[in-house]
Amino acid sequence: MSKIDLQQERVSQLETLSEIKNYDSFHDDFLDLLEKHSTSTVFKNIDSDHELWDSVLELRNQVAEYINKENFEYIFKKESQ
């Protein structure tokens, strides 16, 4: 296994552990952000019975995916230097 492969595997393992450890916090913070900064009443009191719950979860997942991608690229660049 090459040095780059080992670095990618290490970063992947760290991200997976980080995701599991911080998932609940991220989820709660994301819902709080929507509730706090929404100008309409649509995003007040978001829970699993909310009419847009599936859309909210999809958006949350897209944000999490973006953050993980940016973190991976940053760590990989940093370790490659």
VOVO-764740 format. One line per field, with one value per residue (C-alpha): residue number from 0; chain; x, y negated, z negated. Coordinates in pm, 1 decimal, always signed. Layout:
// residues N
k: c(NUM|...);
c: c(A|...);
x: c(X|...);
y: c(Y|...);
z: c(Z|...);
***
This chain:
// residues 81
k: c(0|1|2|3|4|5|6|7|8|9|10|11|12|13|14|15|16|17|18|19|20|21|22|23|24|25|26|27|28|29|30|31|32|33|34|35|36|37|38|39|40|41|42|43|44|45|46|47|48|49|50|51|52|53|54|55|56|57|58|59|60|61|62|63|64|65|66|67|68|69|70|71|72|73|74|75|76|77|78|79|80);
c: c(A|A|A|A|A|A|A|A|A|A|A|A|A|A|A|A|A|A|A|A|A|A|A|A|A|A|A|A|A|A|A|A|A|A|A|A|A|A|A|A|A|A|A|A|A|A|A|A|A|A|A|A|A|A|A|A|A|A|A|A|A|A|A|A|A|A|A|A|A|A|A|A|A|A|A|A|A|A|A|A|A);
x: c(+0.0|+142.4|+192.4|-99.1|-326.4|-232.0|-300.3|-639.5|-730.9|-623.3|-820.5|-1123.1|-1107.3|-1071.6|-1365.4|-1583.2|-1508.1|-1560.8|-1891.4|-2021.7|-1901.1|-2043.2|-2349.2|-2608.0|-2455.4|-2443.4|-2805.5|-2926.7|-2722.6|-2856.6|-3218.0|-3149.0|-2999.3|-3310.3|-3543.1|-3346.5|-3280.7|-3596.5|-3813.3|-4125.7|-4311.8|-4253.5|-3926.5|-4037.6|-4041.1|-3892.3|-3935.8|-3998.1|-4367.9|-4285.8|-4438.0|-4093.4|-3898.9|-3769.1|-3655.5|-3484.5|-3296.9|-3191.8|-3058.9|-2880.4|-2717.9|-2602.2|-2446.4|-2274.0|-2143.0|-2005.1|-1834.6|-1679.2|-1552.7|-1393.7|-1238.6|-1096.8|-945.3|-794.8|-640.6|-514.7|-350.3|-196.3|-48.9|+72.8|+292.1);
y: c(+0.0|-338.5|-629.6|-813.8|-510.1|-483.7|-854.0|-826.7|-524.1|-701.1|-1013.0|-802.1|-618.8|-946.1|-1099.4|-797.4|-812.0|-1187.5|-1155.7|-899.4|-1099.7|-1434.2|-1325.3|-1403.1|-1741.7|-1826.0|-1716.7|-1924.9|-2228.4|-2202.5|-2197.6|-2485.5|-2685.5|-2637.8|-2721.6|-3025.4|-3188.4|-3105.4|-3405.2|-3195.3|-2975.1|-2673.3|-2589.5|-2646.7|-2344.4|-2091.6|-1729.7|-1395.3|-1481.5|-1801.4|-1821.3|-1884.8|-1637.4|-1435.0|-1750.8|-1878.7|-1549.8|-1551.9|-1906.2|-1811.5|-1515.9|-1734.7|-1984.3|-1703.2|-1552.6|-1891.0|-1946.0|-1597.9|-1652.1|-1985.5|-1836.9|-1543.6|-1769.2|-1999.6|-1713.9|-1539.3|-1859.4|-1930.3|-1579.5|-1579.8|-1887.2);
z: c(+0.0|+99.4|-137.0|+23.0|-17.0|-383.8|-436.0|-266.3|-476.0|-796.2|-710.2|-620.4|-954.1|-1146.4|-960.0|-1027.6|-1399.9|-1402.5|-1219.0|-1465.9|-1765.3|-1649.1|-1454.1|-1721.4|-1789.2|-1417.7|-1370.8|-1664.7|-1557.5|-1204.1|-1321.1|-1560.8|-1274.2|-1060.2|-1346.1|-1460.5|-1124.1|-933.6|-855.9|-817.2|-1059.3|-833.5|-1009.2|-1365.0|-1595.9|-1355.4|-1461.2|-1293.4|-1245.3|-1056.8|-706.9|-551.0|-765.5|-469.7|-289.1|-602.9|-643.9|-278.8|-314.0|-638.1|-462.1|-173.5|-416.4|-608.5|-284.6|-176.8|-513.5|-506.4|-151.1|-243.8|-560.1|-365.0|-98.1|-363.5|-563.6|-251.5|-120.5|-460.1|-492.8|-130.8|-182.1);
***
